[in-house]
Amino acid sequence: MKKPVSIFLIVTFVALILGWSIGSFFTQTTVAKLIKTIPASPIVIDAQYDKKNHAISYSILNSGGTLLKITQEAFVFTPGQKSNQKEYIVSNIPVNIELKPGIITRFEMKLKSGTEKLHFGDVVLATFTYMNPLSPDLYTVVHSFKLKNISSSKKDNGGKK
């Protein structure tokens, strides 16, 4: 009488392990395929102005499952009330920045040399042109960065609202 119960328990245990393994395999491959099909798009997580280097440091997340490549940067500067600078546009700055899937990439966008440092209230509208390896098209992401008064905190919140 003990043998049928033992055999039943062993078969049940083996079936559970086998079912769990097969289910895990199909779930994992389905999730991997799903992640790869999510359209990749860069998301600007943070922007900080570096007065010393006259550059804005961007942290960009690639939320999709494919590698993206930023090919151009452009920006439009709009002076605030404290600035003596006139409005200017700089475009088509070629770059080669790779954005790996699911990783935050940090890089600097240098502002035009010879222009004055940013003042509180100045706005820089940055445009990043990127390519997706699944398409020959070019895509753009636009991010508005406004230099805010940092006397209330030591860190500039940049484009955060």
C-alpha positions, 0 to 999 in steps of 0.5 A, a space after each residue: 500500500 505504501 508503494 502506490 502512495 510513494 509513486 504518486 508523490 514522486 510523479 506529482 513532484 516531478 510533474 510540478 517541477 517539469 510544469 514549473 520549468 516549462 512555464 518559466 521558460 515560456 514566460 521568460 521568452 514571452 517577456 523578453 520578446 515583449 520588452 524588445 518590442 517596446 518602442 524605444 524612446 529617450 526620456 530626459 530624467 535630469 538636467 543640470 547646468 555646469 557654469 564652469 564648463 558652460 554646459 548642460 549635463 543631461 541624464 537620459 533613460 532609454 526605456 525600450 529594449 533596443 539600442 538607440 543612437 543620438 546623432 545630433 543635438 540642437 538648442 534654442 536659447 531664450 534669455 531671461 530678464 537678467 541676461 544681456 544675451 540676445 536670442 540665438 539658435 545653434 543646430 545640427 551639432 553632430 554627436 554619436 551617443 549610444 543609449 543602451 536599453 534600460 540604462 540611464 546615460 549621462 552626457 554634456 551638451 556644451 553651449 555656444 562658446 563666446 556666449 555669456 553664462 546662463 542666468 536665472 530665468 534663461 531657457 534652453 530648449 534642447 532637441 536630440 535627434 536619434 535613430 532606432 536600429 529597426 527603422 531608417 527614420 530619424 526621431 527627435 526628443 525636445 526638452 526644455 531646461 529653465 535655470 531656476 534660482 538655486 538659493 533655496 537649494 544647493 542643487 539646480 532642478 533644471 527642467 523639473 517642474 
